[in-house]
Amino acid sequence: MPAHSKPSASRDLIARFAAIVGPDNAISDPAEQAPYLKEWRDLYVGRTPLIVKPGSTDEVSRVRAGRLFRLQLTAENAEAALERASKMADQLLANPVIEQFSVDVEPIKE
């Protein structure tokens, strides 16, 4: 994949976003998207599979993509595992300006 390419959103994610805002507020037709994808100087043009125009704060709160990471680590006890996992998430996974994380510890079932 060229350095400037980015992975595209999954069809499932696009369909979920479109369902949240409804057909009048989900723009997938390139001709209808065109005015939204040009910046004011006409120097750059963007690309997207879907433009989402939420109509309410409820719709805004529902239009999000989540990530789930599962990892296995060895620790003395559940408290130590929770502390290690929380520190790793804080340092590596989350952008605290726009993201939150939670950590759950479960014993391994053998």
TORTOR-32708 format. One record per atom (N, C-alpha, C, O): z, y negated, x negated; residue number from 1; residue in one letter; chain. Coordinates in nm, 2 decimals, decimal comma, padded with zeros to 4 digits, always signed. Layout:
<nodes>
Z  Y  X  NUM  a  A
...
</nodes>
This chain:
<nodes>
+00,00  +00,12  -00,08  1  m  A
+00,00  +00,00  +00,00  1  m  A
+00,00  -00,12  -00,09  1  m  A
+00,08  -00,13  -00,18  1  m  A
-00,09  -00,22  -00,06  2  p  A
-00,09  -00,34  -00,15  2  p  A
+00,04  -00,42  -00,14  2  p  A
+00,12  -00,40  -00,04  2  p  A
+00,07  -00,50  -00,24  3  a  A
+00,20  -00,57  -00,25  3  a  A
+00,22  -00,66  -00,13  3  a  A
+00,34  -00,69  -00,09  3  a  A
+00,12  -00,72  -00,07  4  h  A
+00,13  -00,82  +00,03  4  h  A
+00,14  -00,75  +00,17  4  h  A
+00,17  -00,82  +00,27  4  h  A
+00,12  -00,62  +00,18  5  s  A
+00,13  -00,55  +00,31  5  s  A
+00,27  -00,52  +00,35  5  s  A
+00,35  -00,50  +00,26  5  s  A
+00,30  -00,52  +00,47  6  k  A
+00,43  -00,48  +00,52  6  k  A
+00,42  -00,37  +00,62  6  k  A
+00,31  -00,37  +00,69  6  k  A
+00,52  -00,29  +00,63  7  p  A
+00,51  -00,18  +00,73  7  p  A
+00,50  -00,24  +00,87  7  p  A
+00,57  -00,34  +00,90  7  p  A
+00,42  -00,18  +00,96  8  s  A
+00,41  -00,24  +01,10  8  s  A
+00,52  -00,18  +01,18  8  s  A
+00,58  -00,08  +01,15  8  s  A
+00,55  -00,26  +01,29  9  a  A
+00,66  -00,22  +01,38  9  a  A
+00,61  -00,09  +01,45  9  a  A
+00,49  -00,08  +01,48  9  a  A
+00,70  -00,01  +01,49  10  s  A
+00,66  +00,11  +01,56  10  s  A
+00,62  +00,08  +01,70  10  s  A
+00,66  -00,02  +01,76  10  s  A
+00,54  +00,17  +01,75  11  r  A
+00,49  +00,15  +01,89  11  r  A
+00,61  +00,15  +01,99  11  r  A
+00,61  +00,07  +02,09  11  r  A
+00,70  +00,23  +01,96  12  d  A
+00,82  +00,24  +02,05  12  d  A
+00,90  +00,11  +02,05  12  d  A
+00,94  +00,06  +02,15  12  d  A
+00,92  +00,05  +01,93  13  l  A
+00,99  -00,08  +01,92  13  l  A
+00,91  -00,19  +02,00  13  l  A
+00,97  -00,27  +02,07  13  l  A
+00,78  -00,19  +01,98  14  i  A
+00,70  -00,29  +02,05  14  i  A
+00,71  -00,27  +02,20  14  i  A
+00,72  -00,37  +02,27  14  i  A
+00,70  -00,15  +02,24  15  a  A
+00,71  -00,12  +02,39  15  a  A
+00,85  -00,16  +02,44  15  a  A
+00,86  -00,22  +02,55  15  a  A
+00,96  -00,14  +02,36  16  r  A
+01,09  -00,17  +02,41  16  r  A
+01,11  -00,33  +02,42  16  r  A
+01,16  -00,37  +02,52  16  r  A
+01,06  -00,40  +02,32  17  f  A
+01,06  -00,55  +02,33  17  f  A
+00,98  -00,60  +02,45  17  f  A
+01,03  -00,69  +02,52  17  f  A
+00,86  -00,54  +02,47  18  a  A
+00,78  -00,59  +02,58  18  a  A
+00,85  -00,56  +02,72  18  a  A
+00,84  -00,64  +02,81  18  a  A
+00,92  -00,45  +02,73  19  a  A
+00,98  -00,41  +02,85  19  a  A
+01,10  -00,50  +02,88  19  a  A
+01,13  -00,54  +02,99  19  a  A
+01,17  -00,55  +02,77  20  i  A
+01,28  -00,64  +02,79  20  i  A
+01,24  -00,77  +02,85  20  i  A
+01,30  -00,82  +02,94  20  i  A
+01,13  -00,83  +02,80  21  v  A
+01,09  -00,97  +02,84  21  v  A
+00,99  -00,96  +02,96  21  v  A
+00,96  -01,07  +03,02  21  v  A
+00,93  -00,85  +02,98  22  g  A
+00,83  -00,84  +03,09  22  g  A
+00,69  -00,87  +03,04  22  g  A
+00,67  -00,94  +02,94  22  g  A
+00,59  -00,83  +03,12  23  p  A
+00,45  -00,85  +03,08  23  p  A
+00,40  -01,00  +03,06  23  p  A
+00,32  -01,03  +02,98  23  p  A
+00,46  -01,09  +03,14  24  d  A
+00,42  -01,23  +03,13  24  d  A
+00,48  -01,29  +03,00  24  d  A
+00,43  -01,40  +02,96  24  d  A
+00,58  -01,24  +02,94  25  n  A
+00,64  -01,29  +02,82  25  n  A
+00,62  -01,21  +02,69  25  n  A
+00,69  -01,23  +02,59  25  n  A
+00,53  -01,11  +02,70  26  a  A
+00,50  -01,03  +02,58  26  a  A
+00,35  -01,04  +02,56  26  a  A
+00,27  -00,99  +02,64  26  a  A
+00,31  -01,10  +02,45  27  i  A
+00,17  -01,13  +02,42  27  i  A
+00,12  -01,04  +02,31  27  i  A
+00,17  -01,05  +02,20  27  i  A
+00,03  -00,95  +02,35  28  s  A
-00,03  -00,86  +02,25  28  s  A
-00,18  -00,88  +02,22  28  s  A
-00,23  -00,83  +02,12  28  s  A
-00,24  -00,96  +02,31  29  d  A
-00,38  -00,99  +02,29  29  d  A
-00,40  -01,09  +02,18  29  d  A
-00,34  -01,20  +02,19  29  d  A
-00,48  -01,06  +02,07  30  p  A
-00,50  -01,15  +01,96  30  p  A
-00,55  -01,29  +02,00  30  p  A
-00,51  -01,39  +01,94  30  p  A
-00,63  -01,30  +02,10  31  a  A
-00,69  -01,43  +02,14  31  a  A
-00,58  -01,51  +02,20  31  a  A
-00,57  -01,63  +02,18  31  a  A
-00,49  -01,45  +02,28  32  e  A
-00,37  -01,53  +02,34  32  e  A
-00,27  -01,56  +02,23  32  e  A
-00,19  -01,66  +02,25  32  e  A
-00,26  -01,48  +02,13  33  q  A
-00,16  -01,50  +02,02  33  q  A
-00,20  -01,61  +01,93  33  q  A
-00,11  -01,68  +01,87  33  q  A
-00,33  -01,64  +01,92  34  a  A
-00,38  -01,73  +01,82  34  a  A
-00,31  -01,86  +01,81  34  a  A
-00,27  -01,91  +01,70  34  a  A
-00,28  -01,93  +01,92  35  p  A
-00,21  -02,06  +01,90  35  p  A
-00,07  -02,05  +01,84  35  p  A
-00,02  -02,15  +01,78  35  p  A
-00,01  -01,94  +01,86  36  y  A
+00,13  -01,92  +01,81  36  y  A
+00,13  -01,88  +01,66  36  y  A
+00,23  -01,89  +01,59  36  y  A
+00,02  -01,84  +01,61  37  l  A
+00,01  -01,78  +01,47  37  l  A
-00,04  -01,88  +01,36  37  l  A
-00,04  -01,84  +01,25  37  l  A
-00,08  -02,00  +01,40  38  k  A
-00,12  -02,10  +01,31  38  k  A
-00,02  -02,20  +01,29  38  k  A
+00,05  -02,25  +01,38  38  k  A
+00,01  -02,23  +01,16  39  e  A
+00,10  -02,34  +01,13  39  e  A
+00,03  -02,48  +01,14  39  e  A
-00,09  -02,48  +01,14  39  e  A
+00,11  -02,58  +01,16  40  w  A
+00,06  -02,71  +01,20  40  w  A
-00,05  -02,77  +01,10  40  w  A
-00,13  -02,85  +01,14  40  w  A
-00,05  -02,73  +00,97  41  r  A
-00,15  -02,78  +00,88  41  r  A
-00,28  -02,70  +00,88  41  r  A
-00,37  -02,74  +00,81  41  r  A
-00,28  -02,59  +00,95  42  d  A
-00,39  -02,50  +00,95  42  d  A
-00,42  -02,44  +00,82  42  d  A
-00,53  -02,40  +00,79  42  d  A
-00,32  -02,42  +00,74  43  l  A
-00,33  -02,36  +00,61  43  l  A
-00,31  -02,21  +00,61  43  l  A
-00,36  -02,13  +00,53  43  l  A
-00,22  -02,17  +00,70  44  y  A
-00,18  -02,03  +00,71  44  y  A
-00,19  -01,98  +00,85  44  y  A
-00,17  -02,05  +00,95  44  y  A
-00,23  -01,85  +00,86  45  v  A
-00,24  -01,78  +00,99  45  v  A
-00,16  -01,65  +00,98  45  v  A
-00,18  -01,58  +00,88  45  v  A
-00,08  -01,63  +01,08  46  g  A
+00,01  -01,51  +01,08  46  g  A
-00,06  -01,40  +01,15  46  g  A
-00,16  -01,41  +01,22  46  g  A
+00,01  -01,28  +01,15  47  r  A
-00,03  -01,16  +01,22  47  r  A
+00,09  -01,10  +01,28  47  r  A
+00,20  -01,10  +01,22  47  r  A
+00,07  -01,04  +01,40  48  t  A
+00,18  -00,97  +01,46  48  t  A
+00,13  -00,88  +01,57  48  t  A
+00,03  -00,91  +01,63  48  t  A
+00,19  -00,77  +01,59  49  p  A
+00,15  -00,68  +01,70  49  p  A
+00,19  -00,74  +01,84  49  p  A
+00,14  -00,70  +01,94  49  p  A
+00,30  -00,82  +01,84  50  l  A
+00,35  -00,87  +01,97  50  l  A
+00,42  -01,00  +01,95  50  l  A
+00,50  -01,02  +01,86  50  l  A
+00,40  -01,09  +02,04  51  i  A
+00,48  -01,22  +02,05  51  i  A
+00,57  -01,20  +02,17  51  i  A
+00,52  -01,17  +02,28  51  i  A
+00,70  -01,22  +02,14  52  v  A
+00,80  -01,20  +02,25  52  v  A
+00,85  -01,34  +02,28  52  v  A
+00,90  -01,41  +02,20  52  v  A
+00,85  -01,38  +02,41  53  k  A
+00,90  -01,50  +02,46  53  k  A
+01,01  -01,48  +02,56  53  k  A
+00,99  -01,47  +02,68  53  k  A
+01,13  -01,46  +02,51  54  p  A
+01,24  -01,43  +02,60  54  p  A
+01,26  -01,54  +02,70  54  p  A
+01,25  -01,66  +02,67  54  p  A
+01,29  -01,51  +02,83  55  g  A
+01,31  -01,61  +02,93  55  g  A
+01,45  -01,64  +02,96  55  g  A
+01,48  -01,73  +03,04  55  g  A
+01,55  -01,57  +02,90  56  s  A
+01,69  -01,60  +02,92  56  s  A
+01,77  -01,56  +02,80  56  s  A
+01,72  -01,49  +02,71  56  s  A
+01,89  -01,61  +02,80  57  t  A
+01,98  -01,58  +02,68  57  t  A
+02,01  -01,43  +02,68  57  t  A
+02,03  -01,37  +02,58  57  t  A
+02,01  -01,37  +02,80  58  d  A
+02,03  -01,22  +02,81  58  d  A
+01,92  -01,15  +02,74  58  d  A
+01,94  -01,05  +02,67  58  d  A
+01,80  -01,19  +02,77  59  e  A
+01,68  -01,13  +02,70  59  e  A
+01,69  -01,15  +02,55  59  e  A
+01,65  -01,06  +02,47  59  e  A
+01,73  -01,27  +02,51  60  v  A
+01,74  -01,29  +02,36  60  v  A
+01,84  -01,20  +02,30  60  v  A
+01,81  -01,14  +02,19  60  v  A
+01,95  -01,18  +02,36  61  s  A
+02,05  -01,09  +02,31  61  s  A
+02,00  -00,94  +02,30  61  s  A
+02,05  -00,86  +02,22  61  s  A
+01,91  -00,90  +02,39  62  r  A
+01,86  -00,77  +02,40  62  r  A
+01,74  -00,74  +02,30  62  r  A
+01,71  -00,63  +02,27  62  r  A
+01,68  -00,85  +02,25  63  v  A
+01,56  -00,83  +02,16  63  v  A
+01,62  -00,83  +02,02  63  v  A
+01,63  -00,93  +01,96  63  v  A
+01,64  -00,71  +01,97  64  r  A
+01,69  -00,69  +01,84  64  r  A
+01,66  -00,55  +01,79  64  r  A
+01,64  -00,46  +01,87  64  r  A
+01,65  -00,54  +01,66  65  a  A
+01,63  -00,41  +01,60  65  a  A
+01,75  -00,37  +01,53  65  a  A
+01,81  -00,45  +01,45  65  a  A
+01,79  -00,25  +01,55  66  g  A
+01,91  -00,20  +01,48  66  g  A
+01,88  -00,09  +01,38  66  g  A
+01,78  -00,03  +01,38  66  g  A
+01,97  -00,08  +01,28  67  r  A
+01,96  +00,02  +01,18  67  r  A
+02,08  +00,11  +01,18  67  r  A
+02,19  +00,06  +01,20  67  r  A
+02,07  +00,23  +01,15  68  l  A
+02,18  +00,32  +01,14  68  l  A
+02,16  +00,40  +01,01  68  l  A
+02,06  +00,46  +00,98  68  l  A
+02,27  +00,39  +00,93  69  f  A
+02,27  +00,46  +00,80  69  f  A
+02,38  +00,56  +00,81  69  f  A
+02,49  +00,53  +00,84  69  f  A
+02,35  +00,68  +00,77  70  r  A
+02,45  +00,79  +00,76  70  r  A
+02,46  +00,83  +00,61  70  r  A
+02,35  +00,85  +00,55  70  r  A
+02,58  +00,83  +00,56  71  l  A
+02,59  +00,88  +00,42  71  l  A
+02,71  +00,97  +00,41  71  l  A
+02,81  +00,96  +00,49  71  l  A
+02,70  +01,05  +00,31  72  q  A
+02,81  +01,14  +00,29  72  q  A
+02,87  +01,11  +00,15  72  q  A
+02,80  +01,09  +00,05  72  q  A
+03,01  +01,09  +00,15  73  l  A
+03,07  +01,06  +00,03  73  l  A
+03,20  +01,14  +00,02  73  l  A
+03,26  +01,19  +00,12  73  l  A
+03,25  +01,16  -00,10  74  t  A
+03,37  +01,23  -00,12  74  t  A
+03,48  +01,13  -00,15  74  t  A
+03,47  +01,04  -00,23  74  t  A
+03,59  +01,15  -00,09  75  a  A
+03,71  +01,06  -00,11  75  a  A
+03,84  +01,14  -00,09  75  a  A
+03,84  +01,25  -00,03  75  a  A
+03,95  +01,09  -00,14  76  e  A
+04,08  +01,15  -00,13  76  e  A
+04,12  +01,18  +00,02  76  e  A
+04,18  +01,28  +00,05  76  e  A
+04,09  +01,08  +00,10  77  n  A
+04,13  +01,09  +00,24  77  n  A
+04,04  +00,99  +00,33  77  n  A
+03,96  +00,92  +00,27  77  n  A
+04,07  +00,99  +00,46  78  a  A
+03,98  +00,91  +00,55  78  a  A
+04,00  +00,76  +00,52  78  a  A
+03,90  +00,69  +00,53  78  a  A
+04,12  +00,72  +00,49  79  e  A
+04,14  +00,58  +00,46  79  e  A
+04,06  +00,53  +00,33  79  e  A
+04,00  +00,43  +00,33  79  e  A
+04,06  +00,62  +00,23  80  a  A
+03,98  +00,59  +00,11  80  a  A
+03,83  +00,59  +00,14  80  a  A
+03,76  +00,51  +00,08  80  a  A
+03,79  +00,68  +00,22  81  a  A
+03,65  +00,69  +00,25  81  a  A
+03,60  +00,57  +00,33  81  a  A
+03,50  +00,51  +00,30  81  a  A
+03,69  +00,52  +00,42  82  l  A
+03,66  +00,40  +00,50  82  l  A
+03,65  +00,28  +00,41  82  l  A
+03,56  +00,20  +00,43  82  l  A
+03,74  +00,27  +00,32  83  e  A
+03,74  +00,16  +00,22  83  e  A
+03,62  +00,16  +00,14  83  e  A
+03,55  +00,05  +00,12  83  e  A
+03,58  +00,27  +00,08  84  r  A
+03,46  +00,28  +00,00  84  r  A
+03,33  +00,25  +00,08  84  r  A
+03,25  +00,17  +00,03  84  r  A
+03,32  +00,31  +00,20  85  a  A
+03,20  +00,29  +00,28  85  a  A
+03,19  +00,14  +00,32  85  a  A
+03,08  +00,09  +00,32  85  a  A
+03,30  +00,08  +00,36  86  s  A
+03,30  -00,06  +00,40  86  s  A
+03,26  -00,15  +00,28  86  s  A
+03,18  -00,24  +00,30  86  s  A
+03,31  -00,12  +00,17  87  k  A
+03,27  -00,20  +00,05  87  k  A
+03,12  -00,19  +00,02  87  k  A
+03,06  -00,28  -00,01  87  k  A
+03,07  -00,06  +00,03  88  m  A
+02,93  -00,04  +00,00  88  m  A
+02,85  -00,12  +00,11  88  m  A
+02,75  -00,18  +00,07  88  m  A
+02,88  -00,11  +00,23  89  a  A
+02,81  -00,18  +00,34  89  a  A
+02,81  -00,33  +00,32  89  a  A
+02,71  -00,39  +00,33  89  a  A
+02,93  -00,38  +00,28  90  d  A
+02,94  -00,52  +00,26  90  d  A
+02,86  -00,57  +00,15  90  d  A
+02,80  -00,68  +00,16  90  d  A
+02,85  -00,49  +00,04  91  q  A
+02,77  -00,54  -00,08  91  q  A
+02,62  -00,50  -00,07  91  q  A
+02,54  -00,58  -00,12  91  q  A
+02,59  -00,40  +00,00  92  l  A
+02,45  -00,35  -00,01  92  l  A
+02,37  -00,36  +00,12  92  l  A
+02,25  -00,38  +00,11  92  l  A
+02,43  -00,35  +00,23  93  l  A
+02,35  -00,33  +00,35  93  l  A
+02,34  -00,45  +00,44  93  l  A
+02,24  -00,47  +00,51  93  l  A
+02,44  -00,53  +00,45  94  a  A
+02,44  -00,64  +00,55  94  a  A
+02,41  -00,78  +00,49  94  a  A
+02,46  -00,81  +00,38  94  a  A
+02,34  -00,85  +00,56  95  n  A
+02,32  -01,00  +00,54  95  n  A
+02,42  -01,06  +00,64  95  n  A
+02,39  -01,07  +00,76  95  n  A
+02,53  -01,11  +00,59  96  p  A
+02,64  -01,16  +00,68  96  p  A
+02,60  -01,28  +00,76  96  p  A
+02,67  -01,31  +00,86  96  p  A
+02,49  -01,34  +00,73  97  v  A
+02,45  -01,46  +00,81  97  v  A
+02,39  -01,41  +00,94  97  v  A
+02,41  -01,47  +01,04  97  v  A
+02,31  -01,30  +00,94  98  i  A
+02,24  -01,25  +01,06  98  i  A
+02,28  -01,11  +01,10  98  i  A
+02,23  -01,07  +01,21  98  i  A
+02,35  -01,04  +01,02  99  e  A
+02,38  -00,90  +01,05  99  e  A
+02,53  -00,87  +01,05  99  e  A
+02,61  -00,94  +00,98  99  e  A
+02,57  -00,77  +01,12  100  q  A
+02,70  -00,72  +01,12  100  q  A
+02,70  -00,57  +01,09  100  q  A
+02,59  -00,51  +01,11  100  q  A
+02,81  -00,51  +01,05  101  f  A
+02,81  -00,37  +01,03  101  f  A
+02,94  -00,31  +01,08  101  f  A
+03,04  -00,39  +01,08  101  f  A
+02,94  -00,19  +01,11  102  s  A
+03,07  -00,12  +01,14  102  s  A
+03,06  +00,01  +01,06  102  s  A
+02,95  +00,07  +01,04  102  s  A
+03,18  +00,07  +01,03  103  v  A
+03,18  +00,19  +00,96  103  v  A
+03,27  +00,29  +01,03  103  v  A
+03,38  +00,25  +01,07  103  v  A
+03,23  +00,41  +01,05  104  d  A
+03,30  +00,52  +01,11  104  d  A
+03,31  +00,63  +01,01  104  d  A
+03,22  +00,66  +00,94  104  d  A
+03,43  +00,69  +01,00  105  v  A
+03,45  +00,80  +00,91  105  v  A
+03,47  +00,93  +00,99  105  v  A
+03,56  +00,93  +01,08  105  v  A
+03,40  +01,03  +00,96  106  e  A
+03,41  +01,16  +01,03  106  e  A
+03,43  +01,27  +00,92  106  e  A
+03,36  +01,26  +00,82  106  e  A
+03,52  +01,36  +00,94  107  p  A
+03,53  +01,47  +00,84  107  p  A
+03,40  +01,56  +00,85  107  p  A
+03,34  +01,57  +00,96  107  p  A
+03,37  +01,62  +00,74  108  i  A
+03,25  +01,71  +00,74  108  i  A
+03,29  +01,84  +00,80  108  i  A
+03,40  +01,90  +00,76  108  i  A
+03,21  +01,89  +00,89  109  k  A
+03,24  +02,01  +00,95  109  k  A
+03,17  +02,12  +00,87  109  k  A
+03,05  +02,12  +00,86  109  k  A
+03,25  +02,21  +00,82  110  e  A
+03,19  +02,32  +00,74  110  e  A
+03,17  +02,45  +00,81  110  e  A
+03,12  +02,55  +00,76  110  e  A
</nodes>
